[in-house]
Amino acid sequence: MTIYALLAKKTLVPLFAGFLMLQAGAATNTTTASTATASNLLAYSTHDLGLLCFGGVSNVRVTYGGDPHKLFDDKGAAAPEKTLADATRMPRGLYGTYDTFAGPIDMQWRSRDGTELSHVVDLNKEITGRTIPYAHPERVYAKKPFVRKPVIVVEFNDRTVTAYLVARLQVMPLDAAKSTLDEVNSRTLVYSRTL
């Protein structure tokens, strides 16, 4: 073996092994970064607030994040009965933007029979984590996952108060030939109580 072959063997083999180790490390870091990014895509730090009233409730007063809101507070005003079409309805107007979560929601309302009710819900205790539940996060469009901000929808129906976490997501289409994104709704029940 010549001196050149010996030098090449002693320097090139460790250099080549080091190069392979760097490549493996880079592949591992890329995979970890991709996974972390995918899991954080559905995270949110702000949200809107929406209120829905049904079942004859009236004089609804809600305070959240220091902001008071009133619905059906005119004399004789009462909320309509809930229909099947209302099961997934979004409020016509939204109140926001709030930090996730801006303290407890303090609620007072009058039930159908005229009983004055009050209740407090702390969303920090009811909603664990700060991500939108979705079964296929790998399909979420990373550049802009949300169509709008997520919404906390608080629904009053006679003596029952219910809260939902609602979001509209942009996802990659299942059909690879489709040139536009799909939009899917996520609606998660986070709280319900009948007084």
C-alpha positions as CSV (number, residue, x, y, z in Angstrom):
1,M,0.0,0.0,0.0
2,T,1.4,3.3,-1.0
3,I,1.7,6.3,1.4
4,Y,-1.0,8.1,-0.6
5,A,-3.4,5.1,-0.3
6,L,-2.7,4.9,3.5
7,L,-3.3,8.6,4.0
8,A,-6.5,8.5,2.0
9,K,-7.8,5.5,4.0
10,K,-7.0,7.2,7.4
11,T,-8.5,10.6,6.5
12,L,-11.3,9.8,4.0
13,V,-13.0,7.0,5.9
14,P,-13.5,9.0,9.2
15,L,-14.5,12.0,7.1
16,F,-17.1,10.0,5.1
17,A,-18.4,8.5,8.4
18,G,-18.8,11.9,9.9
19,F,-20.6,13.1,6.8
20,L,-23.1,10.2,7.1
21,M,-23.7,11.0,10.7
22,L,-24.4,14.6,9.9
23,Q,-26.9,13.6,7.2
24,A,-28.7,11.3,9.7
25,G,-28.8,14.0,12.3
26,A,-30.2,16.5,9.7
27,A,-32.9,14.0,8.7
28,T,-33.9,13.5,12.4
29,N,-34.0,17.3,13.0
30,T,-36.1,17.8,9.9
31,T,-38.6,15.1,11.0
32,T,-38.8,16.5,14.5
33,A,-39.3,20.1,13.2
34,S,-42.0,18.9,10.8
35,T,-43.9,17.1,13.6
36,A,-43.6,20.1,15.9
37,T,-44.9,22.4,13.2
38,A,-47.8,20.1,12.4
39,S,-48.9,19.9,16.0
40,N,-48.7,23.7,16.5
41,L,-50.7,24.5,13.3
42,L,-54.0,24.4,15.2
43,A,-52.8,26.4,18.1
44,Y,-54.6,29.7,18.8
45,S,-53.9,32.6,21.2
46,T,-57.0,34.8,20.4
47,H,-60.6,34.1,19.7
48,D,-63.9,35.8,19.1
49,L,-67.0,35.5,21.2
50,G,-70.5,34.6,19.9
51,L,-73.8,34.4,21.8
52,L,-76.9,32.5,20.8
53,C,-80.3,32.6,22.6
54,F,-83.2,30.2,22.4
55,G,-86.1,28.8,24.4
56,G,-87.7,32.0,25.5
57,V,-84.8,33.5,27.4
58,S,-84.7,37.2,27.9
59,N,-82.6,39.9,29.6
60,V,-79.4,38.1,28.8
61,R,-76.3,39.8,30.2
62,V,-72.8,38.5,29.6
63,T,-69.5,39.9,30.8
64,Y,-66.2,38.5,29.4
65,G,-62.8,40.0,29.5
66,G,-64.3,43.1,31.1
67,D,-66.7,43.7,28.3
68,P,-70.5,43.6,28.9
69,H,-72.9,42.3,26.3
70,K,-76.8,42.4,26.4
71,L,-79.3,40.5,24.3
72,F,-83.1,40.3,24.4
73,D,-83.2,43.1,27.0
74,D,-86.1,45.1,25.4
75,K,-89.4,44.9,27.3
76,G,-91.3,41.8,26.0
77,A,-88.3,40.5,24.0
78,A,-87.8,36.8,24.2
79,A,-85.6,34.4,22.2
80,P,-87.2,32.0,19.7
81,E,-87.4,28.2,20.1
82,K,-84.3,26.3,18.9
83,T,-84.8,24.4,15.6
84,L,-82.8,21.6,14.0
85,A,-81.3,24.2,11.7
86,D,-80.0,26.0,14.7
87,A,-77.9,23.1,15.9
88,T,-74.8,24.2,14.0
89,R,-75.7,27.8,13.5
90,M,-73.1,30.6,14.1
91,P,-74.2,33.8,15.7
92,R,-74.9,36.7,13.3
93,G,-72.6,39.0,15.1
94,L,-69.4,38.3,16.9
95,Y,-67.7,40.1,19.8
96,G,-64.0,40.0,20.0
97,T,-61.0,39.8,19.8
98,Y,-60.1,38.2,23.2
99,D,-56.9,36.6,24.4
100,T,-57.3,32.9,25.0
101,F,-58.8,32.9,27.6
102,A,-59.8,36.3,29.0
103,G,-61.0,35.1,32.4
104,P,-64.4,33.7,33.4
105,I,-67.6,34.3,31.6
106,D,-70.1,35.9,33.9
107,M,-73.7,35.3,32.8
108,Q,-77.2,36.4,33.9
109,W,-80.5,35.7,32.1
110,R,-84.2,35.2,32.6
111,S,-85.5,31.7,31.8
112,R,-88.8,31.1,30.0
113,D,-90.8,31.0,33.3
114,G,-89.3,34.3,34.4
115,T,-86.7,32.9,36.8
116,E,-83.5,35.1,37.1
117,L,-80.5,32.8,36.6
118,S,-76.8,33.5,36.9
119,H,-73.8,31.3,36.2
120,V,-70.0,31.6,35.8
121,V,-67.8,29.5,33.5
122,D,-64.0,29.6,33.6
123,L,-62.9,28.4,30.1
124,N,-59.3,28.0,31.4
125,K,-60.7,25.0,33.4
126,E,-63.0,23.7,30.8
127,I,-60.7,23.8,27.7
128,T,-57.5,21.9,28.1
129,G,-54.7,22.9,25.7
130,R,-54.9,25.7,23.2
131,T,-55.4,23.8,19.9
132,I,-58.4,23.1,17.8
133,P,-59.3,19.4,17.7
134,Y,-59.1,18.0,14.2
135,A,-58.6,14.3,13.2
136,H,-56.2,15.0,10.3
137,P,-53.7,17.7,11.2
138,E,-51.4,16.6,8.3
139,R,-54.0,18.0,5.9
140,V,-54.1,21.5,7.5
141,Y,-52.8,24.2,5.2
142,A,-49.7,25.4,7.2
143,K,-49.6,29.0,5.7
144,K,-53.1,29.9,6.9
145,P,-54.8,27.1,8.9
146,F,-57.8,29.2,10.0
147,V,-60.3,31.0,7.7
148,R,-61.1,33.3,10.6
149,K,-60.3,33.3,14.3
150,P,-61.7,30.5,16.4
151,V,-65.0,31.4,18.2
152,I,-66.3,30.6,21.6
153,V,-70.0,30.3,21.1
154,V,-72.1,30.5,24.3
155,E,-75.7,29.3,23.9
156,F,-78.6,30.0,26.2
157,N,-81.6,27.8,25.9
158,D,-84.2,28.3,28.7
159,R,-82.3,27.1,31.8
160,T,-79.3,25.5,30.0
161,V,-76.1,27.2,29.1
162,T,-73.7,25.5,26.6
163,A,-70.3,26.6,25.3
164,Y,-68.7,25.4,22.0
165,L,-65.3,26.0,20.5
166,V,-65.8,26.6,16.8
167,A,-63.3,27.0,14.0
168,R,-63.2,26.9,10.2
169,L,-60.1,25.3,8.9
170,Q,-58.3,25.3,5.5
171,V,-57.1,21.8,4.5
172,M,-55.4,20.3,1.6
173,P,-58.0,18.5,-0.7
174,L,-58.0,14.7,-0.8
175,D,-58.2,15.0,-4.6
176,A,-54.6,15.9,-5.7
177,A,-56.0,17.3,-9.0
178,K,-58.1,19.9,-7.2
179,S,-56.4,23.3,-7.3
180,T,-58.2,24.9,-4.3
181,L,-58.2,24.2,-0.6
182,D,-61.1,22.6,1.2
183,E,-62.7,24.2,4.2
184,V,-64.0,22.2,7.1
185,N,-65.8,23.2,10.3
186,S,-64.8,22.1,13.7
187,R,-67.4,22.4,16.5
188,T,-66.4,21.0,19.9
189,L,-68.7,21.0,23.0
190,V,-66.7,22.3,25.9
191,Y,-69.3,23.0,28.5
192,S,-73.0,22.4,29.3
193,R,-75.0,23.0,32.5
194,T,-78.7,23.1,33.2
195,L,-79.7,25.2,36.2
